[in-house]
Every structure is written in C-alpha cells, then in structure tokens.
Amino acid sequence: MIVTVTPNPSLDRTYEVPSLERGQVVRATGERMDPGGKGVNVSRAVAAAGRRTVAVLPLGGAPGALVAELLDAQGIDVAPVPVAGATRSNIALAEADGVLTKINAPGPELSAEEQESLLETVRRRSRGADWIACCGSLPRGLAPSWYADLVARAHTAGVRIALDTSGPALLEALREGPDLVKPNAAELAEAVGHSLATVGDAVKAAEELRGLGARTVLASLGADGQLLVDGAGAWFGSARVDVVRSNVGAGDSSLAGFLIAGGTGPEALALAVAHGAAAVQLPGSLMPTPGDLDPAAVTVTADVPVDRALTEPVA
C-alpha cells in the first residue's frame, strides 16, 4: 500500500489546442478536469494499476470538495485535512505539437494547526504502508524543513519514504536520508549547483545527492529516458514513444510505477519507464492502466551511455 502526501493539491483543467497565440481567441479541441498535484497523480497512477493507495492532502472550499469527489470516483482512499483557504485551480494548455503551457496558482496558506494536522494524518494513515510518497511544492506557511520533518517521522515509524520536490525543501530533506528522491534534470542541476550536458553529468549529480543523504536517486531526463543510481550501481532506461500528447503527470506516473515494482533495482526502473512512456501518449493528466503499458518498448541497461548528450541540456 502506498500513501501519498500532497501539501499543495489542485483542481487541474487541461485544454487541448491546435496552437497558442497570445492575444487571440483560441478554441479548444478537447478538455479534461482532474484532481492535481504530484502526490495526487501518484495515487491516481497507483489506483489505475489496481493497487491500493491513500491520498493525504489539505482541502478547502468548493475546489477542494471537487478534488475529493474526483479522487473518490477513481477508487482512491482520500484522507482530507480541512483547511480554511480554498484549494488552488490550475490551467494547462496542450498544443498539438506537444508543447505544454501551465498556469499554476499559489494555493492557500496553511496555519500552524493545519500543518500539524497534516503531519498527524500522515502518521495515522501510514501504518502498515510500504511507501510514503511526498510530492510537489510546499504551500505558503510551510517552512522548507517541513519535508525533512516528515522524512524523520516516517523513519521513526519504520516506513520507507520517497520524495519528489526541489529547491530548499529538497536540500533540507536530504539531511534526513530519504529512501528515494526523484528529481528531473532541471531539479537535479539546481540541487548540485552545476549544469548537465550529458547523461554522465546526470550520473555524477545523482551521486552528489547520494553523498548529501539520498539513498536512491531516480532522475527523469525528459525525452532521453530515466536514470537510477543507488548503492548497487547505476542503470539507464529509455522507451520508444510514438506520439506525445501531454507530459502532465508523466513523472508522477513513473514514480508510481517504480514504487509499485518495489522501489528498488533495474526491474523497478523498467516499470517506471513504461509508466512514463505510456503517460505522455495519453491526453491531459490521464494515468495509464496496465493495458496502456508497452514493456517491449522499454530498454534498461547497466551500460549507462555517459557520453550521450542530453536532448535538453540544463545550464
């Protein structure tokens, strides 16, 4: 069972448009409304795979009520923490050529009492869990050390914890030794303070994160694939993708696949890559089911192509 924690969830509206032109009327060719937030997406992907998940998240106002309703309709056990502020609403514009424009609202500010209630709800609902996945940005009111506190509490309770965040919140949490961190290329470069031009650069950066406390690093390198670095070595995974429709939630789907497969080793990396590849070929933030996966399109190797230039290098 996987518990997810989303401190700053959202109600996401995704519109598919032919192209985006500033100052013009743009007519959508398709639209979706989904519960949003990185941890929420992980729960949605876990549930789509037929596995049990509990989504812990602060919810407020009419958007919060709709998020809970949408999650419940997907068979997800929702553990809401009532807050005074309204849950944020985000907008994504997906163009036909795969370019995505996102407008993310800041979200409500959580009081000290609401913050503690969120931590207590995680403690209560994670008894017997295989993993706790803490994902996304922190809302206003939460200090960068909030995730570090959560990692420490999880380890005290004997539960493994995965962390998908960035910036000061990631760096603070590393000192508590999270079992898994899942940065993308930009977040990885930011965390170590230098650019990434090749897959080899990403491997070195992942090892730096391990030196700072992370036990395992699962790094998304965009169209180039994914990188897994842990105490046993490094592996590189990639997959054939025919058509990219939307990359919303693709990284979250990858994390779900990795955790579903046990959260360790090249077999878990293969399922992570399969989930990510399937997700980008679906509209909006739709999460893949087992029938959407194409394991035959996935390649995982311990012969990491360290000299391969990244399609999108990070300065």
C-alpha positions as CSV (number, residue, x, y, z in Angstrom):
1,M,0.0,0.0,0.0
2,I,1.3,3.4,-1.0
3,V,0.4,6.6,0.9
4,T,0.9,9.8,-0.9
5,V,1.2,13.3,0.6
6,T,0.4,16.4,-1.5
7,P,0.8,19.5,0.6
8,N,-0.4,21.8,-2.2
9,P,-3.0,19.9,-4.3
10,S,-5.0,21.5,-7.1
11,L,-8.0,21.2,-9.4
12,D,-6.5,20.9,-12.9
13,R,-8.2,21.9,-16.1
14,T,-6.4,20.8,-19.3
15,Y,-7.3,22.2,-22.7
16,E,-6.0,20.7,-26.0
17,V,-5.5,23.5,-28.6
18,P,-4.1,23.4,-32.1
19,S,-1.6,26.2,-31.2
20,L,-1.3,29.0,-28.8
21,E,-1.3,32.6,-30.0
22,R,-1.1,35.5,-27.5
23,G,-3.9,38.0,-27.7
24,Q,-6.1,35.7,-29.9
25,V,-9.2,33.7,-29.3
26,V,-8.1,30.0,-29.1
27,R,-10.7,27.3,-29.4
28,A,-10.0,24.1,-27.6
29,T,-10.4,20.7,-29.4
30,G,-10.6,18.8,-26.1
31,E,-10.7,19.4,-22.4
32,R,-10.3,17.5,-19.1
33,M,-10.7,18.2,-15.4
34,D,-8.7,16.2,-13.0
35,P,-7.5,16.3,-9.4
36,G,-4.0,17.6,-9.5
37,G,-0.7,17.8,-7.6
38,K,2.2,15.5,-7.9
39,G,1.3,13.2,-5.0
40,V,-2.3,13.1,-6.2
41,N,-1.1,12.0,-9.6
42,V,1.0,9.2,-8.0
43,S,-2.1,8.0,-6.2
44,R,-4.1,8.1,-9.4
45,A,-1.4,6.1,-11.2
46,V,-1.2,3.5,-8.4
47,A,-5.0,3.2,-8.4
48,A,-5.1,2.9,-12.2
49,A,-2.7,-0.1,-11.8
50,G,-5.2,-1.7,-9.5
51,R,-3.2,-1.2,-6.3
52,R,-4.2,0.3,-3.0
53,T,-3.3,3.9,-2.2
54,V,-4.3,6.6,0.3
55,A,-4.0,10.2,-0.7
56,V,-3.4,12.6,2.2
57,L,-3.9,16.2,1.3
58,P,-5.2,19.5,2.6
59,L,-8.5,20.5,1.0
60,G,-10.6,23.6,1.3
61,G,-13.5,25.4,-0.4
62,A,-15.5,24.2,-3.5
63,P,-12.4,23.3,-5.5
64,G,-11.2,21.1,-2.6
65,A,-14.6,19.3,-2.4
66,L,-14.5,18.6,-6.1
67,V,-10.9,17.2,-5.9
68,A,-12.1,14.8,-3.2
69,E,-15.1,13.8,-5.3
70,L,-13.0,13.2,-8.4
71,L,-10.5,11.1,-6.4
72,D,-13.2,9.0,-4.8
73,A,-14.7,8.3,-8.2
74,Q,-11.3,6.8,-9.2
75,G,-11.3,4.4,-6.3
76,I,-8.8,6.3,-4.2
77,D,-9.0,6.4,-0.4
78,V,-8.9,10.1,0.4
79,A,-7.6,11.4,3.7
80,P,-8.5,15.0,3.6
81,V,-7.2,17.6,6.1
82,P,-9.7,20.5,6.2
83,V,-8.1,23.9,5.7
84,A,-9.6,27.4,5.8
85,G,-8.3,28.5,2.4
86,A,-9.6,27.3,-1.0
87,T,-7.7,24.6,-2.9
88,R,-6.0,26.2,-5.9
89,S,-7.1,25.8,-9.5
90,N,-4.5,25.3,-12.3
91,I,-4.8,25.5,-16.1
92,A,-2.7,23.6,-18.7
93,L,-2.8,24.3,-22.4
94,A,-1.6,21.4,-24.5
95,E,-0.7,22.3,-28.1
96,A,-0.9,19.7,-31.0
97,D,2.9,19.7,-31.3
98,G,3.4,18.6,-27.7
99,V,4.2,22.0,-26.2
100,L,2.6,22.5,-22.8
101,T,1.9,25.8,-21.1
102,K,0.9,25.7,-17.5
103,I,-0.6,28.3,-15.2
104,N,-0.3,27.3,-11.6
105,A,-2.0,29.2,-8.8
106,P,-0.1,29.7,-5.5
107,G,-2.6,27.9,-3.3
108,P,-3.8,28.6,0.3
109,E,-1.6,29.4,3.2
110,L,-1.7,26.7,5.9
111,S,-1.8,27.7,9.6
112,A,0.4,26.1,12.2
113,E,-2.6,24.0,13.4
114,E,-3.3,22.9,9.8
115,Q,0.3,21.9,9.3
116,E,0.4,19.8,12.4
117,S,-2.9,18.2,11.4
118,L,-1.4,17.2,8.1
119,L,1.6,15.6,9.7
120,E,-0.7,13.7,12.2
121,T,-2.9,12.5,9.4
122,V,0.1,11.1,7.5
123,R,1.3,9.3,10.7
124,R,-2.2,7.8,11.3
125,R,-2.8,6.7,7.7
126,S,0.7,5.3,7.0
127,R,0.5,2.5,9.5
128,G,1.4,-0.7,7.5
129,A,2.3,1.2,4.4
130,D,5.0,0.0,2.0
131,W,5.9,3.6,1.0
132,I,5.1,7.2,1.7
133,A,5.5,9.4,-1.4
134,C,5.8,13.1,-0.6
135,C,5.5,15.1,-3.7
136,G,5.3,18.7,-5.0
137,S,5.8,22.2,-3.8
138,L,5.1,23.4,-0.3
139,P,2.2,25.8,0.1
140,R,2.5,29.1,1.8
141,G,3.1,28.8,5.5
142,L,5.2,25.6,5.4
143,A,8.9,26.1,6.0
144,P,11.4,24.4,3.7
145,S,12.2,22.0,6.6
146,W,8.7,20.6,6.6
147,Y,9.6,17.7,4.3
148,A,12.7,17.0,6.4
149,D,10.4,16.7,9.5
150,L,8.1,14.3,7.6
151,V,11.1,12.1,6.5
152,A,12.3,11.9,10.1
153,R,8.9,10.9,11.4
154,A,8.4,8.3,8.7
155,H,11.8,6.7,9.5
156,T,10.9,6.7,13.2
157,A,7.7,4.8,12.3
158,G,9.7,2.3,10.1
159,V,8.2,3.4,6.8
160,R,10.2,4.0,3.6
161,I,9.8,7.4,2.1
162,A,10.1,8.8,-1.4
163,L,10.5,12.5,-2.1
164,D,9.7,14.4,-5.3
165,T,10.3,18.1,-4.7
166,S,13.0,20.7,-5.4
167,G,14.9,23.7,-4.2
168,P,15.4,24.3,-0.4
169,A,12.8,21.8,0.5
170,L,14.8,19.0,-1.2
171,L,18.1,20.1,0.2
172,E,16.7,20.3,3.8
173,A,15.2,16.8,3.5
174,L,18.4,15.2,2.2
175,R,19.9,15.5,5.7
176,E,17.3,13.1,7.0
177,G,18.2,10.4,4.4
178,P,15.1,9.9,2.3
179,D,15.0,6.4,0.8
180,L,14.3,7.8,-2.7
181,V,14.4,11.2,-4.4
182,K,13.1,11.7,-7.8
183,P,14.3,14.9,-9.5
184,N,14.0,15.9,-13.1
185,A,17.1,17.1,-14.9
186,A,16.5,20.8,-14.0
187,E,15.9,20.0,-10.4
188,L,19.0,17.7,-10.3
189,A,21.1,20.5,-11.7
190,E,19.7,23.1,-9.3
191,A,20.3,20.8,-6.3
192,V,24.0,20.3,-7.1
193,G,24.6,23.8,-8.5
194,H,26.1,23.0,-11.9
195,S,25.0,22.3,-15.5
196,L,24.1,18.9,-17.0
197,A,25.1,18.4,-20.7
198,T,25.4,14.6,-20.8
199,V,24.0,11.5,-19.2
200,G,27.3,11.2,-17.4
201,D,26.8,14.6,-15.9
202,A,23.5,13.4,-14.5
203,V,25.1,10.3,-13.0
204,K,27.7,12.4,-11.2
205,A,25.0,14.8,-10.0
206,A,22.9,11.8,-8.7
207,E,25.9,10.6,-6.8
208,E,26.3,14.0,-5.3
209,L,22.7,13.8,-4.0
210,R,23.5,10.4,-2.5
211,G,26.5,12.0,-0.8
212,L,24.2,14.5,0.7
213,G,21.9,11.8,2.1
214,A,19.6,10.4,-0.5
215,R,19.8,6.6,-0.5
216,T,18.5,6.2,-4.1
217,V,18.1,8.7,-6.9
218,L,15.6,8.2,-9.8
219,A,16.2,11.0,-12.2
220,S,13.9,11.9,-15.1
221,L,15.9,13.1,-18.1
222,G,12.9,14.0,-20.3
223,A,12.9,12.5,-23.8
224,D,16.3,10.9,-23.1
225,G,15.0,8.5,-20.5
226,Q,15.5,7.8,-16.8
227,L,18.5,7.2,-14.6
228,L,18.6,5.1,-11.4
229,V,21.6,5.4,-9.1
230,D,21.8,3.6,-5.8
231,G,24.4,1.8,-3.6
232,A,24.5,-1.1,-6.0
233,G,25.3,1.0,-9.1
234,A,23.7,2.9,-12.0
235,W,21.1,1.9,-14.7
236,F,19.7,3.8,-17.6
237,G,16.2,3.2,-19.0
238,S,14.5,4.5,-22.1
239,A,11.4,3.7,-24.2
240,R,10.1,4.2,-27.7
241,V,7.3,6.8,-27.8
242,D,5.2,7.1,-30.9
243,V,3.2,10.3,-30.2
244,V,3.5,12.7,-27.3
245,R,0.1,14.2,-26.3
246,S,0.8,15.6,-22.9
247,N,3.6,15.3,-20.3
248,V,1.4,16.4,-17.4
249,G,1.9,13.8,-14.6
250,A,4.3,11.7,-16.6
251,G,7.0,11.9,-14.0
252,D,4.4,11.1,-11.3
253,S,3.3,8.1,-13.2
254,S,6.9,7.0,-13.4
255,L,7.3,7.3,-9.7
256,A,4.2,5.2,-9.2
257,G,5.5,2.5,-11.5
258,F,8.8,2.4,-9.6
259,L,7.1,2.1,-6.2
260,I,4.6,-0.5,-7.4
261,A,7.5,-2.6,-8.6
262,G,9.1,-2.5,-5.1
263,G,11.1,0.7,-5.3
264,T,14.5,-0.8,-6.0
265,G,16.6,-2.1,-8.8
266,P,16.5,-2.3,-12.6
267,E,13.2,-4.1,-12.7
268,A,11.5,-1.2,-10.9
269,L,13.3,1.2,-13.3
270,A,11.8,-0.7,-16.3
271,L,8.3,-0.3,-14.9
272,A,8.9,3.4,-14.2
273,V,10.0,4.0,-17.7
274,A,7.0,2.0,-19.1
275,H,4.6,4.1,-17.0
276,G,6.2,7.4,-18.0
277,A,6.2,6.5,-21.7
278,A,2.5,5.4,-21.6
279,A,1.5,8.6,-19.7
280,V,2.9,11.0,-22.3
281,Q,0.9,9.3,-25.0
282,L,-2.4,10.0,-23.1
283,P,-4.4,13.2,-23.1
284,G,-4.2,15.7,-20.2
285,S,-3.1,14.1,-16.9
286,L,-4.8,10.8,-17.6
287,M,-2.9,8.0,-15.9
288,P,-2.1,4.7,-17.7
289,T,-3.7,1.4,-16.9
290,P,-1.8,-1.9,-17.3
291,G,-3.3,-2.2,-20.8
292,D,-1.6,1.1,-21.8
293,L,1.9,-0.2,-21.0
294,D,4.3,-1.5,-23.6
295,P,7.1,-3.3,-21.8
296,A,8.6,-4.4,-25.1
297,A,9.3,-0.8,-26.0
298,V,11.5,-0.4,-22.8
299,T,15.2,-0.8,-22.6
300,V,17.2,-0.9,-19.3
301,T,20.9,-1.2,-19.2
302,A,23.7,-1.1,-16.7
303,D,26.0,0.1,-19.5
304,V,25.0,3.8,-18.9
305,P,25.7,5.9,-22.0
306,V,27.7,8.5,-20.1
307,D,28.9,10.3,-23.2
308,R,25.4,10.8,-24.7
309,A,24.5,14.5,-25.0
310,L,21.1,15.4,-23.3
311,T,18.4,16.4,-25.8
312,E,17.6,19.3,-23.4
313,P,20.9,20.2,-21.6
314,V,20.4,22.1,-18.3
315,A,22.6,25.2,-17.8
